[in-house]
Amino acid sequence: MNNTHAISLHAEKFQSAEQIWFWFLYSRAIRNSFVRQNNNTRRKICELVDVETLITKLYLAGRLNDEQLVVMKKYGDKRRAPHQYIWTENSDADKWKRAMEVLESACKERGWIEEQ
């Protein structure tokens, strides 16, 4: 058994694509602000660069588009999903939902999301 496999056995998986996306943006903001994370934080199944690489690959493959990425960033920074019943967020909610479906599928393929 190699070290990568051993590490992944003890790493905490995510529950959804939204959880991965919010974790990614929050962790990236912390890293960019040079704020140290609490050493008691549980190790995640993937690293920031893994998520960034996945998003890039999904975009380059045409599975995510510019509008979806803008919505993902906008609401990711707010740490909430757009709401379909708020008139001004209705269109964004549809783009968010479709983007999260793509991200969820790709993350499940990589074993980053806990199977339920």
N, C-alpha and C positions, 0 to 999 in steps of 0.2 A: 504494500500500500504506500503510495507516495504522500508527501507532506500536504499537497493541495487537497487531496481527498480527506485526509485526517482532519484538516482544519474545517472543511465544509461540514463534517459530521457534527461539530460542536458550534457551528454558526447558526444564528437565529434567522429563520426565513421570514419573509414578508407575508402579509395576509392578502394584499391586493396590489394592483398597478398604482393606484392612487397613493398607497402607503409608500411604495418605492419612490414615486415621483416627489412627494413632499419631503421624504428623507433626503433624497438627492439634493434638492434645492437648499434645504436647511443646512445640510452638512457642507455643501459647497460654499454657502455664505459664511459659515463659521471658519472654514479653511481660508477663505479669501480675506477675512477680517483678522486672521492670525490669533483667534481666540482658541485656547486649548479646550479640547473636549474632556469631559469627566472620564477618568480612567476606569470607572465602574460601568461604563457603557458597554452593552453586550455587542459582541462582534457580529456583523451582518454577513450574510451569505455572499455578498459581492462588494466590490469597492466602488468608489465614486467614478473612477476611470472606466469601469465595466459598464456602468449605466450610461455614461457619456458616449462611449463607443457604440453601445446598442442603439441609442437614440440616433446617432449619426448614420449608422447602417440602415435603420428603418427609414430615415429621410432619404438617403441616397437610393434606396430600393423603391422609393415612391410609395411606401406604406404609410408614411406621415408626410403631411404637406406644410407649407409655410403658415397657413392660417391656423392649423392645429397647434403648431409649435408656439405661435404667438399666444394663443389661448392657454396652452399648458403653462407657459411662463407667467402670464398675467395672473392667473388664478393660483398657480403654485406659489407665487410670491405672497398672495393673500392667505395662503394655507387653507384654502377651501375650494370646492368645486363650484362652478357656476350653477345657478338654480334655474331649472326649466320653466318654473312658474313666475319668475320675475321677467317682465316683458323685455327689459334692456339686456338680459342675460340669456334669453331663449336660444338665440342662434349660437352663442358661445357654448351653451350646455350641450347642444347636438355635436359640435366639433369636439368638445371635451370627451363626451361619451365614446365617440368613434375612435379617438386617439387612445383612450384608456383601454379599449378593446384590443387594439393593435399591440399596445405595450404589454398588456396582460398576457396575451398569447405568446409573445416573444419571451417574456420573463418566465412563464411556465415551462417553455421549451428548455430553458437554462436551469431550471430547478430552483429559482429564486423565490417562488411563491409556494406557500404551504398548500398542499392538496387537501381539499376538504371533503 
